[in-house]
Amino acid sequence: MAKSKALEKLRKAALAYPDTHEDHPWGESAIKVKAKVFVFMGDGPDGFSFGVKLPKSGPSVLKKKFAEPTHYGLGKSGWVTCKFERDADLPMKDALAWIDESFRAVAPKRVLAKLA
C-alpha cells in the first residue's frame, strides 16, 4: 500500500516547527512539540486521517463533511479529526493552517517565541 502523499506533506510540515518530533503510540503517528501532541496521523488501506487541536476554527471545520470531533473525549477539548478516502483531494492550504493553529495551541510559550 502506498502511503498518502498528502499526509506525508502534512507530516513534513508539522516536523518543520521548532522542538518537534514524531512518536508512534497506538500504531499511529503523533507529532509532538516537546512532550505534547499537536497532530495525530493515520494511514490505512481505505484512506487517511489526521487530528488537530483547533480552539479557534474548530466549530467551522466541524461543519465540513470530512470532519468530526476526535474520539476518546478529545473532541470536548477542541480536537478535530479529518478523514479522507485514499483518492480524495485534501484542502492542503486549510490543512496546513490547521496544523499551525494546533501547534500554536499546544506549544509552550518559549517554543512559540522561536517562531518570531
C-alpha positions in Angstrom: 0.0 0.0 0.0 1.4 3.4 -1.0 1.4 6.0 1.7 -0.7 9.1 1.2 1.5 11.8 -0.4 -0.8 14.4 1.1 -0.4 13.0 4.6 3.4 12.9 4.1 3.4 16.6 3.1 1.5 17.4 6.3 3.9 15.3 8.3 6.9 17.1 6.9 5.2 20.5 7.5 4.5 19.6 11.2 8.0 18.4 11.8 9.4 21.7 10.5 8.2 23.5 13.6 10.7 24.0 16.4 11.3 21.4 19.0 9.1 18.8 17.3 9.5 15.0 16.9 7.5 12.0 15.8 6.2 9.3 18.1 4.2 6.1 17.3 1.7 5.4 20.0 -1.3 3.1 19.2 0.1 2.3 15.8 -0.4 5.9 14.5 1.9 8.7 14.0 1.9 11.5 16.6 3.8 14.7 16.0 4.7 16.3 19.3 6.2 19.6 20.4 8.2 18.8 23.5 6.0 16.1 25.1 2.6 17.3 23.9 0.9 16.0 20.8 -0.3 18.6 18.3 -1.1 16.3 15.3 -2.3 12.7 15.2 -2.0 10.9 11.8 -3.3 7.6 10.5 -2.9 6.0 7.1 -4.8 2.8 6.2 -5.9 0.8 3.2 -9.1 2.8 2.7 -7.8 6.3 3.4 -6.0 8.6 5.8 -6.9 10.9 8.7 -5.3 13.5 10.9 -6.4 15.1 14.1 -5.5 18.6 15.3 -6.5 20.9 18.2 -8.5 23.8 16.8 -9.6 26.1 19.6 -10.5 28.9 17.2 -11.5 27.3 13.8 -12.8 24.0 15.2 -16.5 24.9 15.1 -16.4 25.9 11.4 -14.2 23.0 10.5 -16.6 20.6 12.1 -19.3 21.7 9.6 -17.2 20.1 6.8 -18.3 16.6 5.7 -14.8 15.0 6.4 -14.5 16.4 9.9 -15.7 15.0 13.3 -14.9 15.6 16.9 -11.9 13.4 17.8 -12.9 10.3 19.8 -11.8 9.3 23.3 -13.2 12.6 24.7 -10.6 14.8 22.9 -13.3 16.4 20.9 -14.5 18.1 24.1 -11.1 19.8 24.3 -11.3 21.2 20.7 -9.7 18.3 18.9 -11.0 17.7 15.3 -10.3 14.6 13.2 -10.4 14.9 9.4 -10.9 11.7 7.4 -10.3 11.3 3.7 -10.6 8.4 1.2 -7.4 7.4 -0.5 -8.0 9.3 -3.7 -9.7 12.4 -2.1 -8.5 15.9 -2.6 -7.1 17.3 0.6 -7.7 21.0 1.1 -3.9 21.4 1.6 -3.9 25.2 2.4 -6.5 24.7 5.0 -4.8 21.6 6.5 -1.5 23.4 6.8 -3.3 26.3 8.6 -5.0 23.8 11.0 -1.6 22.3 11.8 -0.3 25.7 12.5 -3.3 26.5 14.8 -2.8 23.2 16.6 0.9 23.8 17.1 0.3 27.3 18.5 -2.5 26.0 20.8 -0.2 23.3 22.3 3.4 24.6 22.2 4.9 26.2 25.3 5.4 30.0 25.1 9.2 29.7 25.0 8.9 27.5 21.9 6.3 29.8 20.3 8.9 32.6 20.8 11.2 30.8 18.3 8.6 31.4 15.5 9.1 35.2 15.7 
